[in-house]
Amino acid sequence: MDEKSGMNFSEYVAILSGNTDLLDKAKLEKQIAGLESEKQAFNRSKFSAKYKLQDFTELLDSTQSRLNRMSLDWENLQQRIQKRSDGTIANPVQLDGLPPNADIKQIGAKLNQLADKARTGGQYEEIGTLYGFTLLVKTEMSEKEGVDIRVNRFLVQGEGNIKYTFNNGLMAKDPETASMNFLRALEKLPGYVKQEQEKIAELQKDLPVLQEVVNGTWSKENRLSELKTELAAVERKIQLSITPDPKEEPAEQTEKQKETSNISESIVRTKGIHLPRGVL
């Protein structure tokens, strides 16, 4: 086969046979195969876009819901926040087991104690509040080189159980830094809100494109139908050219019968044989 010519085996056979109908048939079959392959690719793309559209729609809904809750958390914090006389933000952390007026050292010491000794079994455990937000600790278990490792992470729970952390939830040893952990986590809210807004913008940009693919139709369907009709016509023409016409067979048989009959009559006359009328 000649790779450069692009011909398939059927086309070569048609050319060698000298039958133009066979060549037409081979060319039509090649065009139909190409279009059907293109149609299959289109359908696969459409099928993939359908499920991607579904995933993106669900992701958009969940992201929008998260954004709404984060925005509400930020609004609540802005309404509840307290400032000192010098303009700095107060940090009125209230921990279970400590008096309401506990100082920074007491708060820091209590948090470090929880970081060392808390055992929540993988569950979230409430330990206090800050500006109406619930403060939590959670013990996470892992294993390294056959040794069990426990890590206590601290979180702030907002609207709809969204949880925020600072320093990946790890508590600092310094008492003042430790006491600021939860406030620092809440101060990151504007950044979280912005991230969710950017995600939504990206999803909203992709959704119309996917929707267009899902609702689209293959533009060459009519052409494929026309080619199949042409192929059927060529195949009928080829079939007729190689199949004897059944109407001609009786005529040929009749001529032979006439020839046989004439020969028989000649023989009868020559021999002087008299036969009944209608018998040869």
NUTI-269239 format. One line per field, with one value per residue (C-alpha): residue in one letter; residue number from 1; x, y, z negated. Coordinates in Angstrom, 1 decimal, padded with zeros to 4 digits. Layout:
<vextis>
residuo	[a/...];
num	[NUM/...];
u	[X/...];
v	[Y/...];
w	[Z/...];
</vextis>
This chain:
<vextis>
residuo	[m/d/e/k/s/g/m/n/f/s/e/y/v/a/i/l/s/g/n/t/d/l/l/d/k/a/k/l/e/k/q/i/a/g/l/e/s/e/k/q/a/f/n/r/s/k/f/s/a/k/y/k/l/q/d/f/t/e/l/l/d/s/t/q/s/r/l/n/r/m/s/l/d/w/e/n/l/q/q/r/i/q/k/r/s/d/g/t/i/a/n/p/v/q/l/d/g/l/p/p/n/a/d/i/k/q/i/g/a/k/l/n/q/l/a/d/k/a/r/t/g/g/q/y/e/e/i/g/t/l/y/g/f/t/l/l/v/k/t/e/m/s/e/k/e/g/v/d/i/r/v/n/r/f/l/v/q/g/e/g/n/i/k/y/t/f/n/n/g/l/m/a/k/d/p/e/t/a/s/m/n/f/l/r/a/l/e/k/l/p/g/y/v/k/q/e/q/e/k/i/a/e/l/q/k/d/l/p/v/l/q/e/v/v/n/g/t/w/s/k/e/n/r/l/s/e/l/k/t/e/l/a/a/v/e/r/k/i/q/l/s/i/t/p/d/p/k/e/e/p/a/e/q/t/e/k/q/k/e/t/s/n/i/s/e/s/i/v/r/t/k/g/i/h/l/p/r/g/v/l];
num	[1/2/3/4/5/6/7/8/9/10/11/12/13/14/15/16/17/18/19/20/21/22/23/24/25/26/27/28/29/30/31/32/33/34/35/36/37/38/39/40/41/42/43/44/45/46/47/48/49/50/51/52/53/54/55/56/57/58/59/60/61/62/63/64/65/66/67/68/69/70/71/72/73/74/75/76/77/78/79/80/81/82/83/84/85/86/87/88/89/90/91/92/93/94/95/96/97/98/99/100/101/102/103/104/105/106/107/108/109/110/111/112/113/114/115/116/117/118/119/120/121/122/123/124/125/126/127/128/129/130/131/132/133/134/135/136/137/138/139/140/141/142/143/144/145/146/147/148/149/150/151/152/153/154/155/156/157/158/159/160/161/162/163/164/165/166/167/168/169/170/171/172/173/174/175/176/177/178/179/180/181/182/183/184/185/186/187/188/189/190/191/192/193/194/195/196/197/198/199/200/201/202/203/204/205/206/207/208/209/210/211/212/213/214/215/216/217/218/219/220/221/222/223/224/225/226/227/228/229/230/231/232/233/234/235/236/237/238/239/240/241/242/243/244/245/246/247/248/249/250/251/252/253/254/255/256/257/258/259/260/261/262/263/264/265/266/267/268/269/270/271/272/273/274/275/276/277/278/279/280];
u	[000.0/001.2/001.0/001.4/-001.5/-004.1/-005.9/-007.4/-007.4/-010.9/-009.8/-006.9/-009.1/-011.5/-008.8/-007.2/-010.6/-011.3/-014.9/-015.8/-018.8/-016.5/-014.2/-017.2/-018.3/-014.9/-014.7/-018.1/-017.3/-014.1/-016.0/-018.7/-016.2/-014.5/-017.7/-018.9/-015.6/-016.1/-019.6/-018.5/-015.8/-018.5/-020.8/-018.1/-017.3/-021.0/-021.3/-018.2/-019.5/-022.8/-021.3/-018.8/-021.7/-023.5/-020.3/-019.7/-023.3/-023.1/-019.8/-021.1/-024.0/-021.8/-019.3/-022.1/-023.5/-020.0/-019.5/-022.8/-022.0/-018.5/-019.9/-022.4/-019.6/-017.6/-020.6/-021.3/-017.7/-017.8/-020.9/-019.6/-016.0/-014.7/-011.9/-009.7/-009.1/-006.0/-008.0/-006.6/-009.0/-009.8/-009.4/-012.0/-011.4/-013.5/-012.3/-014.2/-012.7/-011.3/-013.0/-014.4/-011.7/-008.8/-005.6/-003.4/-001.1/-003.9/-005.5/-002.2/-001.4/-004.8/-004.5/-001.0/-002.4/-005.1/-002.6/-000.6/-003.3/-006.6/-007.8/-011.0/-010.8/-011.1/-014.2/-014.6/-014.8/-016.0/-013.6/-014.9/-016.2/-014.9/-017.3/-020.1/-018.1/-017.5/-013.9/-013.0/-010.2/-009.7/-007.3/-005.9/-004.1/-001.4/001.5/005.1/007.6/005.4/004.9/001.4/001.4/-001.3/-001.8/-004.4/-005.7/-007.7/-010.5/-013.2/-016.6/-018.8/-022.1/-023.2/-020.4/-017.6/-014.4/-011.4/-007.9/-004.7/-001.2/-003.0/-004.7/-001.4/-001.1/002.0/003.9/004.1/001.0/000.2/000.6/-001.5/-004.3/-004.4/-004.8/-008.6/-008.8/-006.1/-008.2/-011.3/-009.2/-008.5/-012.2/-011.9/-009.3/-011.5/-014.5/-012.3/-011.2/-014.8/-015.8/-012.9/-014.0/-017.5/-016.4/-014.4/-017.2/-019.7/-017.3/-017.1/-020.7/-022.0/-019.3/-020.3/-024.0/-023.4/-021.6/-024.3/-027.1/-025.2/-025.9/-023.5/-023.5/-022.7/-025.6/-027.4/-024.1/-023.7/-027.2/-026.7/-023.5/-025.3/-028.1/-025.5/-023.7/-026.9/-027.6/-024.1/-024.4/-027.7/-026.2/-023.2/-025.6/-027.7/-024.6/-023.5/-027.0/-028.8/-032.2/-034.7/-037.1/-034.6/-034.3/-037.8/-037.2/-033.9/-035.5/-038.3/-035.8/-034.1/-037.4/-038.3/-035.0/-035.5/-039.0/-038.0/-035.3/-037.8/-040.3/-037.7/-036.7/-040.3/-041.0/-037.8/-038.7/-042.3/-043.5/-047.0/-047.8/-051.0/-051.7/-049.9/-047.3/-043.7];
v	[000.0/003.5/005.5/008.9/008.3/007.9/005.2/002.2/-001.3/-001.0/001.9/000.0/-003.0/-000.7/001.0/-002.3/-003.7/-000.7/-000.6/003.1/002.0/000.1/003.2/005.4/002.9/002.8/006.6/006.9/004.3/006.2/009.5/007.9/006.2/009.6/011.4/008.6/008.8/012.5/012.0/009.6/012.1/014.8/012.5/011.6/015.3/016.0/013.1/014.4/018.0/016.8/015.3/018.1/020.6/018.6/018.6/022.3/023.2/021.3/022.9/026.3/025.8/024.6/027.4/030.0/028.5/028.6/032.2/033.2/031.7/033.2/036.6/036.3/035.3/038.4/040.7/039.2/039.7/043.4/044.0/042.3/043.4/045.5/048.0/049.4/053.1/053.0/051.6/048.1/045.1/043.5/039.8/038.7/034.9/033.0/029.5/026.8/026.5/030.1/033.2/035.7/038.2/035.8/037.5/036.6/034.5/032.4/032.0/031.1/028.6/026.9/026.6/025.0/022.6/021.6/021.3/018.8/016.8/017.0/013.7/014.1/010.8/012.6/014.6/018.3/019.4/022.9/024.8/028.3/031.3/034.5/037.2/034.6/032.1/028.6/027.6/024.0/021.5/018.2/015.4/013.9/010.6/009.5/007.0/007.5/004.7/002.6/005.3/006.8/010.6/012.8/016.4/018.7/021.4/024.4/025.9/028.6/027.5/029.9/029.9/026.5/024.7/026.3/026.1/028.5/028.0/030.0/028.4/025.2/024.9/024.5/026.4/028.5/028.1/031.8/032.7/036.0/034.5/031.5/033.7/035.5/032.3/032.4/036.1/035.7/032.9/035.2/038.0/035.8/035.8/038.6/036.4/033.4/035.4/036.6/033.1/031.9/034.8/034.0/030.4/031.4/033.8/031.0/028.5/031.0/031.6/027.9/027.0/028.7/027.0/023.6/024.3/025.2/021.9/019.9/021.6/021.5/019.3/017.7/020.0/017.2/014.9/015.8/015.2/011.8/010.9/012.0/010.0/006.9/007.4/007.7/004.6/002.6/003.7/002.7/-000.7/-001.3/-000.4/-002.8/-005.6/-005.2/-005.3/-008.7/-010.3/-011.6/-010.2/-013.0/-011.8/-012.7/-016.4/-017.5/-015.8/-017.6/-020.9/-020.3/-019.7/-023.0/-024.8/-023.4/-024.5/-028.0/-028.1/-027.2/-029.8/-032.4/-031.5/-031.7/-035.2/-036.3/-035.1/-036.7/-040.1/-039.9/-040.6/-039.5/-038.5/-037.4/-033.8/-031.9/-034.7/-034.4];
w	[000.0/000.8/-002.5/-000.7/001.8/-001.0/001.0/-000.8/000.5/002.0/004.1/005.5/006.4/008.1/010.2/011.2/012.2/014.5/013.1/012.4/010.4/008.0/007.8/006.9/004.3/002.7/002.6/001.1/-001.6/-002.4/-002.8/-004.9/-007.2/-007.8/-008.6/-010.9/-012.8/-013.1/-014.3/-017.0/-018.2/-018.4/-020.4/-022.8/-023.3/-023.9/-026.4/-028.3/-028.3/-029.7/-032.8/-033.2/-033.0/-035.8/-038.0/-037.4/-038.2/-041.5/-042.3/-041.5/-043.9/-046.7/-046.2/-046.2/-049.4/-051.0/-049.9/-051.4/-054.7/-054.8/-053.9/-056.7/-059.1/-058.1/-058.5/-062.0/-063.0/-061.8/-063.8/-067.0/-066.9/-069.8/-069.7/-072.4/-073.1/-070.9/-067.9/-068.1/-068.0/-071.4/-071.8/-074.3/-074.2/-076.7/-077.4/-079.4/-082.9/-082.9/-084.4/-081.9/-082.8/-082.3/-081.1/-078.1/-080.2/-081.6/-078.1/-076.5/-079.3/-079.0/-075.2/-075.5/-078.0/-075.6/-072.8/-074.9/-076.6/-074.7/-073.4/-071.3/-069.3/-066.0/-067.0/-067.4/-071.0/-072.1/-074.3/-074.3/-072.3/-070.6/-069.3/-069.2/-067.2/-068.7/-069.4/-068.8/-069.3/-067.4/-067.9/-064.7/-064.7/-062.3/-062.2/-061.3/-061.3/-063.5/-066.1/-066.8/-066.5/-068.0/-066.9/-068.3/-065.9/-066.9/-064.8/-064.8/-063.7/-061.7/-060.0/-058.6/-060.4/-058.2/-060.1/-060.0/-061.1/-061.6/-061.3/-060.1/-063.4/-065.4/-068.6/-069.4/-072.6/-073.3/-075.5/-073.7/-070.2/-071.3/-072.6/-069.2/-067.2/-066.8/-066.1/-063.4/-061.9/-061.6/-060.2/-057.1/-056.2/-053.5/-051.7/-051.8/-050.5/-047.6/-046.8/-046.6/-044.4/-042.0/-041.8/-041.0/-038.3/-036.6/-036.8/-035.4/-032.5/-031.6/-032.0/-028.8/-026.8/-028.2/-027.7/-024.1/-023.5/-025.2/-023.2/-019.9/-016.9/-014.4/-011.3/-008.8/-009.4/-006.1/-004.2/-005.7/-004.8/-001.2/-000.9/-002.2/000.3/003.2/002.0/002.0/005.5/006.7/005.0/006.7/010.1/009.5/008.4/011.5/013.7/012.4/012.1/015.2/015.9/014.9/017.7/020.4/019.4/020.6/024.0/024.5/023.5/026.0/028.9/028.0/027.9/031.3/032.7/031.3/032.6/036.1/036.2/035.0/037.7/040.4/039.2/039.2/042.8/044.0/042.6/043.7/040.2/039.5/036.0/034.4/034.5/031.7/031.2/032.2];
</vextis>
